[in-house]
């Protein structure tokens, strides 16, 4: 399948909001009515883009950057209301506990949503939602390249009480054919359940995406460069990763000491065997791009720097200080993907340690890079994140999911940075979040985006993620009353003023 993509050359803007942050009664944002109201709000605010985080099924820590699959969707996002419309649930099933409205309490939410999804599967097997049967069978057939391994992986995980696959019995860990055949027979019902969950997610997401397109909007997705160690991707494709004979990582991913951490970030993801990837014509990566672009219109390629060279840390270290840079075949990979997709619908997340080689790789494929205003101040006028240094082919952000909210950042910044902000913007910073939005929207960057938290002028209580903190992230939700006509009108006016409407 090829993907026709035309670069939008006009100035545009948008908002970052992961679907889990949508309001609603079921403890976590989902793809139901609130998602459609959100799209209507973006239209009212004259925006073009809705940017999201990865949509995969999350594991330990609930991070969308540590998913059980790079191809699957997160069943927690399935809307109970739409399952009721499909006759897969009864009205009484939708009676939810009193979940908190402003954040996700994952433990109880996961239990509640799993209960609903199990009931929907039982009802489907009993004959309800019969008109979906042919569509379900077609979905399984179309996505068998990844779906069968993923469903088996999840069924085995359930049977192993959630253990990482690297702790499974050896015959399952090393994918002995006889052991897998036996598991497929014994776990047929559980495998069907996980296939069905993926079908429900895909059905509801495609319906929402169609609505997005009808309203003239587009979606920016996110492809993390690495996949989780405990994932169907690594288990089913161990030959594509740097693992030892027992399928345990020999080296893992991270970044050296940087803005976020004095000891670097030890991500712990297994690293690709790029030589083996290249032998296959990068088939796994091509399939990953194709799957992502069935869900979104453009992808933010996370840690783009790692496609030119990546930080390799020997397995077993407690931080990322000890490591080395290793060359990656980014040009060969992107050339192959471009041959399949045509023009690359990619935003390069080129933050961090950027060398001339990384810059050349981005420019070779004419990919827009990223600039974050929170990184701009307290330094020299040559700082690349200051707006007067931007080139047009740029995506400027007030902040990202890894930053504090702009208000929270300013409140904790040093006086040198705060003074630079006030002098550079020519404002007293009394409305700093909107000062940053105005600055981003006014810049020459073709794309300007802000997290919804900044649009709502929220403080650090609304921060989405603190890198290096193992728990307590990815839980913020907005309240319906916060996204009122005054906020949307203010953003629409600013967007029109700076030629982005």
C-alpha positions as CSV (number, residue, x, y, z in Angstrom):
1,X,0.0,0.0,0.0
2,X,1.3,3.5,-0.8
3,X,0.4,6.6,1.1
4,X,-0.2,9.8,-0.8
5,X,1.2,12.7,1.3
6,X,1.4,16.3,0.4
7,X,3.3,18.6,2.7
8,X,1.0,21.4,4.0
9,X,3.0,24.5,3.0
10,X,0.7,27.0,4.7
11,X,1.2,28.1,8.3
12,X,-0.7,25.9,10.7
13,X,-1.1,25.2,14.4
14,X,-2.5,22.6,16.7
15,X,-2.9,21.1,20.2
16,X,-1.2,18.1,21.9
17,X,-3.6,16.0,23.9
18,X,-3.4,12.2,24.4
19,X,-6.8,10.5,24.3
20,X,-6.4,9.2,27.9
21,X,-6.7,12.9,29.0
22,X,-10.2,13.3,27.6
23,X,-13.0,13.7,30.1
24,X,-15.7,11.1,30.7
25,X,-17.3,8.8,33.3
26,X,-15.2,5.7,32.8
27,X,-12.0,6.7,34.6
28,X,-9.9,7.3,31.5
29,X,-10.4,9.2,28.2
30,X,-11.7,7.1,25.4
31,X,-12.8,7.2,21.8
32,X,-16.4,7.9,22.6
33,X,-18.5,11.1,22.6
34,X,-15.9,13.2,24.4
35,X,-13.4,12.6,21.6
36,X,-15.9,14.0,19.1
37,X,-16.6,17.0,21.3
38,X,-12.8,17.5,21.5
39,X,-12.6,17.6,17.7
40,X,-15.4,20.1,17.5
41,X,-13.5,22.3,20.0
42,X,-10.4,22.2,17.8
43,X,-12.5,23.4,14.9
44,X,-13.9,26.2,17.1
45,X,-10.4,27.2,18.0
46,X,-9.4,27.3,14.3
47,X,-6.7,24.6,14.7
48,X,-5.4,22.2,12.0
49,X,-3.6,19.5,14.0
50,X,-4.4,17.2,16.8
51,X,-1.2,15.7,18.1
52,X,-1.3,12.5,20.2
53,X,1.2,10.2,21.9
54,X,1.7,6.5,20.9
55,X,-1.6,4.6,20.9
56,X,-0.2,1.2,21.9
57,X,-1.3,-1.0,24.8
58,X,0.7,0.1,27.8
59,X,2.6,-2.0,30.3
60,X,4.4,-1.4,33.5
61,X,4.4,2.3,34.4
62,X,1.5,3.0,32.0
63,X,3.8,4.7,29.6
64,X,2.8,5.0,25.9
65,X,6.5,4.8,25.1
66,X,6.7,1.3,26.7
67,X,4.0,-0.8,24.9
68,X,3.3,-4.5,24.5
69,X,3.3,-3.9,20.7
70,X,4.3,-1.3,18.2
71,X,1.4,-2.3,16.0
72,X,-1.5,-2.8,18.4
73,X,-3.9,-0.3,19.9
74,X,-4.7,0.3,23.6
75,X,-8.0,-1.4,24.5
76,X,-8.4,1.0,27.5
77,X,-9.3,3.6,24.9
78,X,-12.3,1.6,23.6
79,X,-15.5,3.5,24.3
80,X,-18.1,1.6,26.4
81,X,-20.8,3.9,25.0
82,X,-20.1,2.7,21.5
83,X,-20.0,-0.9,22.6
84,X,-23.5,-0.3,23.8
85,X,-24.5,1.1,20.4
86,X,-23.1,-2.1,18.8
87,X,-25.3,-4.2,21.1
88,X,-22.2,-5.7,22.7
89,X,-23.1,-4.3,26.2
90,X,-26.3,-3.5,28.0
91,X,-27.1,-0.2,29.6
92,X,-26.6,-1.7,33.1
93,X,-23.0,-2.6,32.2
94,X,-22.1,1.1,31.9
95,X,-22.6,1.8,35.5
96,X,-19.1,2.8,36.5
97,X,-17.5,3.3,39.9
98,X,-16.8,6.8,41.1
99,X,-13.5,7.4,39.3
100,X,-11.6,10.6,39.8
101,X,-12.3,13.1,37.1
102,X,-9.0,14.9,36.9
103,X,-6.6,11.9,36.6
104,X,-6.4,8.3,35.7
105,X,-6.3,5.8,38.6
106,X,-4.9,3.0,36.5
107,X,-5.4,0.0,38.8
108,X,-9.2,0.3,39.2
109,X,-9.7,1.6,35.6
110,X,-7.9,-1.4,34.1
111,X,-10.0,-3.8,36.1
112,X,-13.2,-2.1,35.1
113,X,-12.4,-1.8,31.4
114,X,-11.2,-5.4,31.2
115,X,-14.4,-6.5,32.8
116,X,-16.4,-4.6,30.1
117,X,-14.3,-5.9,27.3
118,X,-14.6,-9.5,28.5
119,X,-18.3,-9.1,28.7
120,X,-18.5,-7.7,25.2
121,X,-16.5,-10.7,23.9
122,X,-18.8,-13.1,25.7
123,X,-21.8,-11.4,24.2
124,X,-20.2,-11.4,20.7
125,X,-19.5,-15.1,21.0
126,X,-23.1,-15.6,22.0
127,X,-24.4,-14.0,18.8
128,X,-24.8,-10.4,19.7
129,X,-23.4,-7.7,17.4
130,X,-23.7,-10.3,14.6
131,X,-23.3,-7.8,11.8
132,X,-19.7,-7.3,13.1
133,X,-18.7,-11.0,12.5
134,X,-17.6,-10.6,8.9
135,X,-15.7,-7.4,9.7
136,X,-14.0,-9.1,12.6
137,X,-12.9,-12.0,10.4
138,X,-11.6,-9.6,7.7
139,X,-9.7,-7.6,10.4
140,X,-7.9,-10.8,11.5
141,X,-7.0,-11.7,7.9
142,X,-5.8,-8.3,7.0
143,X,-3.6,-7.8,10.1
144,X,-2.3,-11.4,10.6
145,X,1.3,-10.2,10.0
146,X,1.4,-8.9,13.6
147,X,-2.0,-9.7,15.2
148,X,-1.6,-13.4,15.6
149,X,1.7,-13.2,17.4
150,X,0.4,-10.3,19.5
151,X,-2.7,-12.1,20.6
152,X,-0.8,-15.2,21.4
153,X,1.7,-13.1,23.4
154,X,-1.0,-11.5,25.4
155,X,-2.8,-14.8,26.0
156,X,0.5,-16.3,27.3
157,X,1.1,-13.2,29.4
158,X,-2.3,-13.7,31.0
159,X,-1.6,-17.3,31.6
160,X,1.8,-16.4,33.1
161,X,0.1,-13.9,35.5
162,X,1.7,-10.9,33.8
163,X,5.3,-12.1,33.9
164,X,7.7,-10.6,31.3
165,X,8.1,-13.1,28.4
166,X,11.8,-13.3,29.4
167,X,10.7,-15.0,32.6
168,X,8.5,-17.6,30.8
169,X,9.4,-21.2,30.6
170,X,12.3,-21.7,28.2
171,X,10.3,-23.4,25.5
172,X,7.9,-20.5,25.3
173,X,10.5,-17.9,25.7
174,X,12.5,-19.3,22.8
175,X,9.4,-20.0,20.7
176,X,9.6,-23.8,20.4
177,X,7.1,-24.6,17.6
178,X,5.6,-27.5,19.5
179,X,5.1,-25.5,22.6
180,X,3.5,-22.6,20.6
181,X,1.1,-25.0,18.8
182,X,0.0,-26.4,22.2
183,X,-0.5,-22.9,23.5
184,X,-2.6,-21.9,20.5
185,X,-4.9,-24.8,21.1
186,X,-5.2,-24.4,24.9
187,X,-5.5,-20.6,24.8
188,X,-7.8,-20.3,21.7
189,X,-10.4,-18.4,23.7
190,X,-8.0,-15.9,25.2
191,X,-6.3,-15.4,21.8
192,X,-9.7,-14.6,20.3
193,X,-10.4,-12.1,23.1
194,X,-7.2,-10.2,22.4
195,X,-7.9,-10.2,18.6
196,X,-11.4,-8.9,19.3
197,X,-10.1,-6.1,21.6
198,X,-7.8,-5.0,18.7
199,X,-10.7,-5.1,16.3
200,X,-12.8,-2.9,18.6
201,X,-10.0,-0.4,19.0
202,X,-9.4,-0.2,15.3
203,X,-13.1,0.1,14.5
204,X,-13.6,3.0,16.9
205,X,-10.4,4.8,16.0
206,X,-11.1,4.7,12.3
207,X,-14.5,6.1,12.9
208,X,-13.0,9.0,14.9
209,X,-10.3,9.6,12.3
210,X,-12.9,9.8,9.6
211,X,-14.7,12.5,11.6
212,X,-11.4,14.3,12.1
213,X,-10.9,14.4,8.3
214,X,-14.5,15.5,7.7
215,X,-13.9,18.5,9.9
216,X,-10.7,19.4,8.0
217,X,-8.3,18.4,10.7
218,X,-5.3,16.1,10.6
219,X,-3.6,13.9,13.3
220,X,0.1,13.9,14.2
221,X,1.0,10.5,15.7
222,X,4.2,9.4,17.4
223,X,6.6,6.5,16.6
224,X,9.1,5.8,19.5
225,X,12.4,4.8,18.0
226,X,12.7,1.8,20.3
227,X,10.2,-0.9,21.5
228,X,9.7,-2.2,25.0
229,X,11.7,-5.2,26.1
230,X,8.5,-6.9,27.3
231,X,6.7,-6.7,23.9
232,X,5.4,-9.0,21.2
233,X,7.7,-7.2,18.8
234,X,10.9,-8.5,20.6
235,X,9.4,-11.9,21.5
236,X,8.3,-12.6,17.9
237,X,11.3,-11.1,16.2
238,X,14.2,-11.8,18.5
239,X,16.6,-12.1,15.5
240,X,16.1,-8.4,14.8
241,X,17.4,-7.4,18.2
242,X,20.8,-7.6,20.0
243,X,19.9,-10.5,22.4
244,X,22.0,-13.3,23.8
245,X,21.2,-17.0,23.1
246,X,18.7,-17.0,25.9
247,X,16.9,-14.0,24.4
248,X,18.0,-11.5,27.0
249,X,19.4,-8.1,25.9
250,X,23.2,-7.7,25.6
251,X,22.9,-4.0,25.3
252,X,20.1,-1.5,26.0
253,X,19.1,2.0,24.9
254,X,19.4,5.3,26.7
255,X,20.8,8.8,26.3
256,X,23.9,10.3,28.0
257,X,23.7,13.0,30.6
258,X,21.6,15.9,29.3
259,X,19.1,18.7,30.1
260,X,16.8,16.3,31.9
261,X,19.2,14.2,34.0
262,X,22.8,14.4,35.2
263,X,23.1,10.6,34.9
264,X,21.5,10.4,31.5
265,X,18.3,8.4,30.9
266,X,18.5,4.6,31.0
267,X,15.5,3.5,29.0
268,X,16.4,-0.1,29.0
269,X,14.9,-1.0,25.6
270,X,16.7,-3.7,23.6
271,X,18.7,-2.3,20.7
272,X,18.1,-3.3,17.1
273,X,20.4,-5.6,15.2
274,X,20.6,-3.1,12.3
275,X,22.7,-5.4,10.1
276,X,20.0,-8.1,10.3
277,X,17.3,-5.4,9.7
278,X,19.1,-4.3,6.6
279,X,19.2,-7.9,5.2
280,X,15.4,-8.0,5.2
281,X,15.1,-4.6,3.4
282,X,14.0,-3.1,6.7
283,X,10.7,-5.0,6.3
284,X,9.7,-4.7,10.0
285,X,10.2,-0.9,9.9
286,X,8.3,-0.5,6.7
287,X,5.4,-2.5,8.2
288,X,5.6,-0.3,11.3
289,X,5.3,2.9,9.3
290,X,2.5,1.5,7.2
291,X,0.6,0.5,10.3
292,X,1.1,3.9,12.0
293,X,-0.1,5.7,8.9
294,X,-3.3,3.8,8.9
295,X,-4.0,5.6,12.2
296,X,-2.5,9.1,11.7
297,X,-1.5,11.5,9.0
298,X,2.0,12.4,10.0
299,X,4.3,10.8,12.6
300,X,6.7,12.5,15.0
301,X,9.7,10.2,14.8
302,X,10.8,10.1,18.4
303,X,14.6,10.4,19.2
304,X,15.4,11.0,15.5
305,X,19.0,11.4,16.7
306,X,19.1,7.7,17.2
307,X,18.7,6.9,13.5
308,X,22.1,8.4,12.8
309,X,23.8,7.2,16.0
310,X,22.4,5.8,19.3
311,X,23.7,5.5,22.8
312,X,24.5,1.9,23.7
313,X,24.6,0.9,27.4
314,X,25.8,-2.6,28.4
315,X,22.9,-4.5,30.0
316,X,23.0,-4.5,33.8
317,X,24.1,-0.9,34.5
318,X,22.0,1.2,36.8
319,X,22.3,4.4,34.8
320,X,23.3,5.6,31.4
321,X,26.6,7.3,32.2
322,X,28.6,4.3,30.9
323,X,27.9,3.9,27.2
324,X,29.0,4.7,23.7
325,X,27.7,6.2,20.5
326,X,27.1,3.6,17.7
327,X,26.4,4.5,14.1
328,X,22.9,3.6,12.7
329,X,21.8,3.2,9.1
330,X,19.3,6.0,9.1
331,X,19.9,7.1,5.5
332,X,19.4,3.6,4.2
333,X,16.3,3.1,6.3
334,X,14.6,6.3,5.4
335,X,15.5,5.8,1.7
336,X,13.7,2.4,1.8
337,X,10.7,3.8,3.6
338,X,10.5,6.7,1.2
339,X,10.5,4.3,-1.7
340,X,7.4,2.7,-0.3
341,X,5.5,5.7,1.1
342,X,6.6,8.5,-1.3
343,X,7.3,11.8,0.5
344,X,8.0,11.0,4.1
345,X,5.2,12.2,6.4
346,X,7.6,12.6,9.3
347,X,8.5,15.3,11.9
348,X,12.0,14.6,13.2
349,X,12.3,14.9,17.0
350,X,15.8,16.3,16.8
351,X,16.2,17.3,20.4
352,X,19.2,16.5,22.5
353,X,22.8,16.0,21.3
354,X,22.6,17.0,17.7
355,X,25.7,16.6,15.5
356,X,26.2,17.9,12.0
357,X,25.6,14.3,10.8
358,X,22.1,14.2,12.4
359,X,21.3,17.6,10.9
360,X,22.4,16.4,7.5
361,X,20.2,13.4,7.7
362,X,17.2,15.4,8.5
363,X,17.9,17.9,5.7
364,X,18.6,15.1,3.3
365,X,15.0,14.1,3.5
366,X,13.6,17.6,4.0
367,X,12.1,16.7,7.4
368,X,10.9,19.5,9.7
369,X,12.8,19.5,13.0
370,X,11.5,20.5,16.4
371,X,12.1,23.6,18.6
372,X,10.9,23.8,22.2
373,X,10.5,27.3,23.7
374,X,11.3,26.1,27.2
375,X,14.8,25.3,26.0
376,X,15.4,28.8,24.5
377,X,16.2,31.0,27.4
378,X,19.1,31.8,29.7
379,X,21.7,31.2,27.0
380,X,23.3,33.1,24.1
381,X,21.4,34.8,21.2
382,X,22.6,31.9,19.0
383,X,20.5,29.4,20.9
384,X,18.8,27.4,18.2
385,X,15.5,27.3,20.2
386,X,15.1,31.1,20.2
387,X,12.5,32.0,17.5
388,X,14.8,34.5,15.6
389,X,17.0,31.5,14.7
390,X,14.2,29.3,13.2
391,X,13.9,28.2,9.7
392,X,10.5,27.8,8.1
393,X,10.6,24.0,7.9
394,X,10.2,23.7,11.7
395,X,7.7,22.6,14.3
396,X,7.8,24.9,17.4
397,X,6.3,23.7,20.7
398,X,5.8,25.7,23.8
399,X,6.6,22.4,25.6
400,X,6.2,18.7,25.2
401,X,4.9,15.8,27.2
402,X,8.3,15.5,28.8
403,X,8.4,19.1,30.0
404,X,6.7,20.7,32.9
405,X,3.8,22.9,31.9
406,X,5.0,26.4,30.8
407,X,3.6,27.9,33.9
408,X,5.3,25.3,36.1
409,X,8.5,25.7,34.2
410,X,8.6,29.5,34.6
411,X,7.8,29.3,38.3
412,X,10.8,27.1,39.0
413,X,13.2,28.6,36.4
414,X,16.3,30.5,37.6
415,X,16.2,34.2,37.6
416,X,18.6,34.4,34.6
417,X,16.2,32.5,32.5
418,X,13.2,34.4,33.8
419,X,14.9,37.7,33.1
420,X,15.8,36.6,29.6
421,X,12.2,35.5,29.0
422,X,10.8,38.9,30.0
423,X,13.4,40.9,28.0
424,X,13.1,38.7,24.9
425,X,9.3,38.7,24.9
426,X,8.9,42.3,26.0
427,X,6.3,41.2,28.5
428,X,6.1,40.9,32.3
429,X,5.4,37.1,32.1
430,X,2.2,37.5,34.1
431,X,0.5,35.3,31.6
432,X,3.5,33.2,30.6
433,X,1.7,30.2,29.1
434,X,-0.1,32.5,26.6
435,X,3.0,34.6,26.1
436,X,4.7,31.4,24.9
437,X,1.7,30.4,22.7
438,X,1.8,33.9,21.1
439,X,5.5,33.7,20.5
440,X,5.2,30.2,18.9
441,X,2.3,31.2,16.8
442,X,4.0,34.4,15.7
443,X,7.3,32.6,14.7
444,X,8.2,31.7,11.1
445,X,7.9,28.0,11.9
446,X,5.3,26.4,9.6
447,X,3.9,24.3,12.4
448,X,3.2,25.6,15.9
449,X,1.8,23.4,18.7
450,X,1.1,23.6,22.4
451,X,0.0,21.1,25.0
452,X,-3.6,21.6,26.1
453,X,-2.2,22.3,29.6
454,X,-0.6,25.5,28.3
455,X,-3.8,26.6,26.5
456,X,-5.6,26.1,29.9
457,X,-2.8,27.9,31.7
458,X,-2.3,25.1,34.2
459,X,0.6,24.6,36.6
460,X,2.8,21.6,37.5
461,X,-0.1,19.6,38.8
462,X,-1.0,19.0,35.1
463,X,2.4,17.8,34.0
464,X,2.1,14.6,31.9
465,X,5.6,13.0,32.4
466,X,8.7,13.6,34.4
467,X,11.6,11.7,32.7
468,X,13.3,9.3,35.1
469,X,10.4,9.1,37.5
470,X,9.2,5.5,37.3
471,X,5.6,6.0,38.5
472,X,3.0,8.7,38.8
473,X,3.1,9.8,35.1
474,X,0.7,9.7,32.2
475,X,-2.4,10.3,34.3
476,X,-3.6,14.0,33.8
477,X,-7.1,14.6,32.4
478,X,-8.9,17.9,31.7
479,X,-12.3,18.7,33.1
480,X,-15.1,19.7,30.6
481,X,-15.6,23.1,32.3
482,X,-11.9,24.0,31.6
483,X,-12.3,24.0,27.9
484,X,-14.9,26.8,27.6
485,X,-15.8,29.2,24.8
486,X,-13.5,31.9,26.1
487,X,-10.4,29.8,25.9
488,X,-11.3,28.5,22.4
489,X,-12.2,32.0,21.2
490,X,-8.9,33.4,22.5
491,X,-6.9,30.7,20.7
492,X,-8.9,31.2,17.5
493,X,-8.2,34.9,17.5
494,X,-4.5,34.4,18.0
495,X,-4.4,31.7,15.3
496,X,-6.1,34.1,12.8
497,X,-3.9,37.0,13.8
498,X,-0.7,35.1,12.9
499,X,-2.0,33.5,9.7
500,X,-2.4,30.0,11.0
501,X,-6.2,29.6,10.8
